[in-house]
């Protein structure tokens, strides 16, 4: 079968994937079009399939995502498009399973394998553009579902970054009410002062700047972030066994160099030391 390209760039990029799979087919040119002639009845057929699948996944998919973001969603900023494509790519690679779980999933490799084998089984000449437009339509519909989730995730990440930036500004202009806070978040949220004496919940509530809760009702929780921002300590010692949880990441993003993380075992030793202090 003969596969025709109108773009020399695409034809050459496919050649890279063919060569990587040990295929040395010659690229021919005729009347401004570029074509490969594939011997699909040879032992090389599976390598043709593998080469074309890699070409679609690693080149054409990102190209489609970029064009759709620009033309359909009107993301004119290249950096924004790049960040969204990165999120979508992580979804396809399985890194962002939290996001792929939001989509009705189909096996990407299976979709492409079926489409590419149908292409190679055709006895004649096929334009890669026509193949992409018609035979790959179900595949790109699936890509589009991933893209919608990636856009929503990007917007949420942008809102989160703006939220963090706003709270950093608030913190930089806030007077420190206690120099040091020890915060143990295992099992329950407990605040301690520089002498490792627990701060009563009522005292914490009275320290909270109510403007934080009024201006950021969704993101600023009254249990941890609001008290810490209101106190604005120079140093925070955070005790947890799980330093990858969302709350810990957010606190580190807001308080940056002010915060240090240790285990509850360290806190226990420290607490005993202060309790037994003469």
N, C-alpha and C positions, 0 to 999 in steps of 0.2 A: 504494500500500500504506500501511497505517496502523501506526505503531510506537508502542507504549504503554509508559509508565514508571509505576511506583508511587511513585517518589521524585521530588519536585519538584526536588531538588538535582541529580540526574542529568539531568533534562530540561533544566534551565537551563544546566548545563555543556555539554551537547551543542549547545545553541543558540549558544554562543560559537564552537564549531568550524564550525558551519554558516555563521554570519555571516562568519567569517574566510575562507570559500570563496565568499562572495558569494551565499549562500542566505538568504532572508528568510522562510522558512516560519513560519507562525503556530503557537504552542503553544496547544493547546486543553485544557480540563479538563472531565471528565465523571465524576461519581460517585467522586471522590477519585483518579482516574487522570488522567494527563497524556499527550497524544499529539500526534504530528506526522503529517500526511498528505503523503506524498511522491509526486510525479508522476514515477515512475521511467521513463516512456516519453518524457520530454523530454530536451533536451540537458544537463540538470543532473545526470544520473545519475552521471557520473564524479565530480562534485563531492560528491554524496551519499556515494559510496564513500570518497573522500578524507577527508571530515569524520568519518565513523564510524570509520575506521581510526585517525585521530589521536586521537579520543576514547578508543578502547579502549587504545591504546598509552600515552597520556600521562595518563589518569585511571584507567581501570578496572584496568589492569595493576598499578599501584602499590597500588591499593586491595586487589586480590586478594593481592598479596605481603604487605601489612601484616596482613590478616586471617589468612592462612595461618601467618605467623610467630607471631601471637598465639594462635590456636586450635589449630594442629597442633603447632608447635614450642615453644609456651609461653614465648615471649620477651615478658615483660610490661613490660620497660623500653622506653619509646618511643625513647630515644636509640639503643639497640642495634638496634631494628628499622629505624630510619632509616639507620644505617650499613650494615646488610646490604642494604637496598633500594638504596642508592647503589652498592654493588658490583655488584648485579644489573643496575642501569640502565647502568652502564659497560660491562657485558658486552653488553647489547643494542645499545648505541651503537657498539660496535666498539673502544672504548678499551682494554678488557682482553682482548685476543685471546689472551693467555697462559692465561686461564681458559676462554674459549669453546672453545679447542682441546681441552678436557677433556670436552666434551659432544658428543653426536651432534647435529649442527646441522641445523635446517630453516630455510628462509627465512621470517622473521617476516612480512614484508609480503605474501608470496605466500599464506601460511596465512590471513591476515586478509582479503586481497582476495577469495579464493575464498568464505570464509564470509559476508562482507558482501554480495557479489553474489548469493549464494543467498538471503540474507535479502530483498534488494530485489526479487528476481524472484518472490517469493511474492505471489500475488494475494489479499490479505486482511489480517487484523489479526494482529500478532505482538507478544508481550510481550518487551521487551528482556531481562528476567530469564530467560525460557525460552530465548531465543536464546543468552544467555551460558552457561547451564547445559548445554545440549545441543550446539548447533552449534559453540561455542567450546571444547568440551572438549579436542580435540586441541591447540589452541593453548595452553591453560592447562597441559596436561601438559608441553609444551615449556618453558613458564615455570617449572614446578616443577623441571625438571632444572637450569635455570640457578640457581634458588634454592638447591638443595642444594649446588652448587659455591660459591655466594656465602657460604653459612653456614660451610662448611669454611674458606674464605679468611678470613672474619671471625675465626674461632676461632684460626687461625694468626697473624693479625695481633695479636690480643690476647695470645697467648703470646709473640710477639716483643717487644711493648711491655713485658710483664712482665720478660722476659729483659733488655732494655736497662735498665730501671729498677733491677733487681737489680745489674747490673754497674756502674751509675753509683754506687750506694750503696757497693759494694765499693771503687771507685776513690776516693771521697771520704774513705774511712778508711784508705787505703793510703799509707805513707810513700814519698816519691819517692827512687828509687835513682839515677836519672840525670836531670838537668834537661832535657836536650834529646835527642830521637831523630830522626834522619833515616831515613825508610823509603822505599826504592825498590821498587815492586812490579811494574815492567815486566820481562817475561821471567822473572824469578825474584824471590823475596822476599829482600831484603838489608837488614839493620839497620846503621846507622852512629851513632856517638856525636856529641857536640857539636863535636868536631874533625874530623868527617867521616871518622873511622877506622872501618873495618868491624868489627863485633862478631862474633866467631866463633860458629858454631852451637852448639858445646858450651857456651860461656859463656852463651848465651841459654837453653839448656835448664836450666842450673843456677840461673838467675834465676827460673824459672817457679814460681809457687805451685801446687803439685800439687792443692790443694783446688779450684781453679778447674776443672780437668779432671775431678775426681771428682764435683763437684756439678753441673756443666753439660756432660756428655760429648757432647751432641748439638750444641750451639751454639758452644761455645768451642773454636776450633781452636788447636792447639799451635804453629802456624807464625806467626801474627800476633797474634790477640787476646790469647791467654794471656801472651805475653812483654810486650806493651804494658801490660796491666793490672798485671802483676807489677812492672814497672819504674816504672809510674805517673809518667811524665815530665810536667813542667810544660808542655812544648811539643813537639808532634810535627809534623814537616814531611814530608808525604806526597807522593811523586812518581809521577804516572801520567798517561797520555794519556786514560784513560777514567774520568772522575770520577762516572759514573753506574752503575758496576758495583755489584753487591750488597755486596761487601766494603767498598768505599769508603763507601757509604751507612751501613752498620752502624757503621763506625769513627767517622764523623761524628756519628751518633746517640749513641754511647757517650761520646766524648771532647769533643764539642761545641766550646767556644771554645778548647780546648787544641790543636786540629788545624788546620793550614793545608795547602792543596793547591797544588802547582805541577807543572810538566811535568818529565820526565826531562832535558830540555835545560837547565833551570835547575840541576838537580842536577849535571850534567856540568860546567857553568861553576863551580859552587861547589866541586866536588871538585878541579878543576884549580887553583883559587885557593888552597885549603888545601895542595895538594901542592907548589905553587911558593912557599908562604909561607916567608920566611927564618927 
